[in-house]
Amino acid sequence: MAPMIHSKLGASSCKRWWNCPGSIALIDKMPDENRSSKYSAEGTVAHDLAEQAFKNQWSKKQIREQAGKTVTQDGFKIKIDKEMTEHVIFYVFTIWTELRMQFDSVGGVDNSQYLSIEKKFHLKAIDERAFGTNDASIAIPYEKLTVFDLKYGKGVKVVAEDNFQMLYYALGAYLEDEFSEIELVIIQPRIGDEPEDKISRWSVTPEFMDTFAKDLKAAIKRTEDPKAKTEVGDWCKFCAATAICPSQRQMIQEVALIDFDDLDAELPKKEEMTPQQIANVLTRASLIENWVKSVRAMAQQEAQIGVVLPEYKLVESYGNRSWIDEDKVKKAFKAKGDKIFGEPKLKSPAQLEKVVGKGKIDNYVQRVYKGTILVPESDKRKAAKPAVEADFDVLI
């Protein structure tokens, strides 16, 4: 499956750049990289499965028959398992039921033409750079518009009320026709135990949508200001420019009470901190952790392309030792009897080495190369070449 093209001013990041207009310019300064994760790839596969179910009008049985297939998405191999098919069934049949109920209330008609799946939209009246794709919507002109969004995550419940992303999606369908009622529906099948826990609804008026459209246009305009401000908030979590954000730096300095340019600076002793200082640290803890993680990732990236970071170096990283062929190991050390087994399987290389002696297992183990990692210069491992230098060696 080809990677999707996303707008810099799209729905998924709307809350971030709406509140932090300076983030757009900051992100443009960051090197391009593939930011997909296994979790986002898994979500894309679930969305694609749902799209196929809608377009082919699959029954529940037909959706369940997709279990066991493996799909490559964004470089990850994602297996469609029974759990995914059940979650997709919940999403798909919630919308089919909604469609039937809306039209049954007015006598019943051929309603398939009013259901749109994965429909692309372009908010040209707002800005040429504002576009996206609606997961699903039911649009009955002059009556009701219902916009659905599938959230495949299971960590945090997402609600429809005051949801910038949902309002942006709704605007994509709202601007195409006239409606007297607009309902936003988030379906999150992996959250909660009861069906009602998995669905969040919020209704707004046409007047509300008109106001949102004007506010959205103004928010986009703010991102074009060369002096656009940056603002710290929960939207920082998925921002690509966290590591270089001046507001993040200022926030960390205020919380930690240190000057980052002073290499001898020390964090305040916890027993000397005031209750307010302790509360500040706790309140900002997740933002601080996210910032440190982003700086580490950026440092790794810079080192990989040959940038020298004072007091740091790249070294080769390998995974733990693992058996190449367990049957050969069992045969080679059969004389040791049950001593080569743990509970309930063959012992790990490190454990078995203590039984048979150092060096005896070397021909039976492997260590998977995992690339390079950035470590302090004091690390005893030999420095590795940056990726650009290694590539050059291959060419010559």
N, C-alpha and C positions, 0 to 999 in steps of 0.2 A: 504494500500500500504506500502511495506517495505521501510525503509529509505535507501537512496543511499549511497554507499561507495565512499568516495572521497579520492583522492591522496593528500598527503601533498604538493606534487610538481605538482599539477594539473593545468589545464588551467585557472580556475576562479581566482586563486590566483597568477598566473604567474607574473603579473606586480608587485605585492607586493614583492615576494621573489627574483625576478630579481633585483629590486632596493634596497631591504633591505634583503640581504642574512642571516643576523643574526636573522631575525624574526622566522625562522624555529625552532631554538634551544630555543628561548624564549617561543614560543607557547607550546613546549613540557613540559615546566615547569608549565604550567597552568593546573588547574584541568579540567577533562573531563566534558563537559556539552552539553546539547542539544541546539544548537545555532539557531535552526529553528525559524522562525517567521510566523505569519499569511500570510504576504506578499509573503515569499518564498514558503510557502505551496500552496498558490493560484497559483503561477507560475508553480509549479510542476503539479498541476491538469490540467492547461491549456496545458502544454506539453504532458501529458498523453492523454488528449482528442484529441490533434492533431495527436499523434501516432496512436490512434485507427482509426481516420478518414482516415489516409494514408493506413494503413494495411487492412482496410475493404473497401477501396475505396468508402467512404460515399459521397453522394451528399450533397449539401448545406442544403437541406431539412432534411436529416438524421442527420446532425450535429446540426441543430436547434432543433431537437426533443430531444436532450440530456439536454436541458434547464429544470431546475426544480429539477434535481437530486442533492443529497447531498453526498459528498465524504469525508471520514475521511483521512486526510493526516498529518503526523507528529504531531498527537494529536489535530489537528484543524479540525472543521467541515466546509468544504468549499462547498458553493452552486454554482452549475453551472448555471449561469443566462444567460439571453438573450445577455447581453453585452459580456460575455466571448465567447459564441458560435460565435458571429459576428467577434470577433478578431481572433478566431481560423480559421474561414472561410477565412479571409483575408490572413493569413499565409499559410494555406494549398493550396489555389487556386493560390496564387502567385507562389508557387513552381511548381504546376501542369502546369501552363502557361509557366513557364521558361523551363520546361522539353520538352513540346510540341514545343516551338519555336526553341530550340536548334536542335531538330531532324528534324523539318520541313525544316530547312535550308539546310539539306543534303538529302532531298528526303523523309524523314519519314520512321521510322522503328518501330518495337516493342521495346519501350524504357523503359519499367518498370524495366528491369533488371539493368539499370544504375542508378536507384534512390535508395539510402540507407537511412533508417530512424532509428534514435536512435542506430546507429552502434557503438559498443565498439571498442576501439583501444588501443594498447599498444606500446609505443615508446621504445622498448627494445634496439634498436640501440643507443638510447640517454641515457636512465637510466631505470632500472627495476621498479623504483617507479613512472615513468611517464606514466600515462594512463588516459583514459577518455572516453567520449561518444559524438559522433557528432549528433547534432539534425537532420540534413539532408544534403545530398550531392548528386550531380550529377557528376559521374565520367565517362568520355569518354576517354579511354586509347589513348595516343599519341596525344590527342587533348586538351580538356578543362576539368578542375576540378572546380566545383562551390560548395562552402561550405556555408551552411546557418546556422544561429543561431537565435532562437526566443528569444527576450527579452520582457518579459511581464510587465516590470516596466513602469511607466508613469511619474516618477518624472524628470528624466534627460535623454536627448537624447544620445544614444551611437552610435559612428561612427566606421566604419570598418577600416579606415585608421590608420596605425600604432597601431592596436589593438593587444596586446600580446595574449589575449585569443583566438582571431580568428586565428592568425597565428599558435598557438599551435594546435587548432582543425584541421586546414588545413594540418598540418604536419602529423596528424594521417592518413589522406587519401592519401596525396602526396607520402609518403614512400612506398605505396603498388603498385604503377605503375608509368609510365612515362607520363608526360603532357607537352604541350607546353605553356599552359596558366592556371593561377590559379586566380580565382575570389572569394573574400570574401564578403558575403552578410549578413547584419544584418537586420532582419525584426522586427520592434517594433510597432505593430499595435495600441497601446494606445497613441502614440505620434503624434501630428500634426493633421491637418484637411484633407489634401490632400494625396492621395496614395503615391506620390513621397516623402512626408515628413516622411513617415513611413519606408522607405527603404534606407539603406546606403551601397554603393558598393565601393570596392577597388580591383584593379587587381595588381598582382605581377608576376614576372618571376620565372622560375625554379631556376635560379642562386640566386635570392633573398631568396628562400626557403632553398636552400643548405646552404647559409650563416647563415640564422636564425637557422637552425638545429645545426650548429657548435656553435653559440653563446648561444643557449639554453643549450647545454651540458656544456659549460663553466660556465653559470649562476648557474646550478645545483651543479657543482663542488664547487663554492664559498660558497654555503650553508653548506658544510661539514667542512669548516675551523672552528676550535674551537674559533678563534678570529674574526669570520665573523662580519662585521660592521652592525650597524643598521642605518637606514636613514629615516628621517621624510619626508612625502609627502602625496599626496591625497590618496595613497594606504593604509594609516593608518586607514581609516574609518572603514573597516571591519576586522581589525586585532584583533585577540583574545588576544594578549599580550600587547596591548597599555598601560594598567595600570602599567606594570612593565618595560617598555621600557626605557633604559637609555637616548636614544636620545630624547624621548618625554620629560623626566624630564629636560634635559638640555635646550631644546627649551622653556619650560615653565619658567624656571629660567631666561633665557635671556630676554624673553618678559616681564615678571612681575618684573624683577630686585629684586627678593627676594631669600633667602636661605630657602629651605623647612625644614632644620633641626633646624632653629631658629623659635620656636613657637610664639615668640613675633614680628616676622617680619610683616611688613605692606606693602600692595600694594602702589605703588606711587600714589600721588594725581593727578587726571587728569589734573588739571590746571598747574601742575608743569612739565608735560611731554613735551618732545620736539616733533616737528612734525614727526621726524623719529621714535620715540618710539610709537607714536599714530599709525603710518602706520604699524609698526611691529605687534601691537596688532590686528589691523583690518585684516591684511594678515593671521595671524595665528589663528584667532578667532574660526573657525570651528574645527581646530585641537585641540585647548585647550578644547573646549566644549566636543569633542569626548573623550579626555583623562579623563576629570572629570567624564563623564558618565561611562567610563570603570572602573575607580577606585571605584566608588560607587557600581557598579555591583560586583566587586571583594570583596569589604568589606562585602556586603550582603552575598555573598557565603561563605566567611570565617567564619562569625558569625554563619551562619546556621549549620556549622559542628563543632561548639564549640570553635572556636578561640576567645579569649577575646581581644577586641579592646579597649584600654584605652579611657575613657570618652564617650563610646558608649554602647548601649544595644539594644536587640531585643524587640519589643513589638508586640502585636497582632493587625492586621489591618482588618477593616471591611469596606464594602461599605456603601453608603448612605442608609437610610431607604427606603423601598419600600413596596407597598401594597401587602398583601398575596392574597386578593380577593376583588377587587374593588366593586363588587356587594354587598357584605356584609357591606362594609363601607357606601355605599350610603343608604342602608336600615337602618343601625344603626343611622345615623345622618340626616335622611330624614327631621326631624323637622326644621333643619337649612336652608332648601330650597336651593336657588341658591348660598348661601354663601359657600357651600362646593365645588363649581365648580370654576375652573380657566378658561382660554381661550385656547382651547375649551373643556377641559376635567376636570376630578376630580383633585382637588388641590393635591400637594405633601404632604407627611406626615408633614413636617415642617410647611407648609402654613396652613394646616387644624388644626394643633394643636393650632395655634393662635386663631382660630375661636371657637373650642369646649372646649379648656382648656388642660393644661398640664396633661399627664397621661391617658387621655381619649382614646387615639388611640393605646395604647401599645399592646392590643390584636390583632390588625389588621396589624401590621407591622413586617417586618423581616429585618435583616441585614446580608448580605452574607459575610462569613468569607473569607478573601483574603490572609491568611498566615501571616507571620511576616515581619516587616520592621525594619531597623536599624535607630535609632534616638539618639540624644545627651542624656546623663545621666540626664540632667536637665528636660527632658520631664516628665510630671506628670503621665503618664501611667505606669502601673505595668510591670516590666520586664518579658518577656516570655522566655521559655526554648528553647535552640537551637534544631534543628530538630533531631539531634542524641540522645539528652537526652529524647525528647518526645517519640521517637521510643522505647527507652529502657524501659520507663514507661509502654508502651503497652505490652512489652514482659514479664515484671514481674507482 
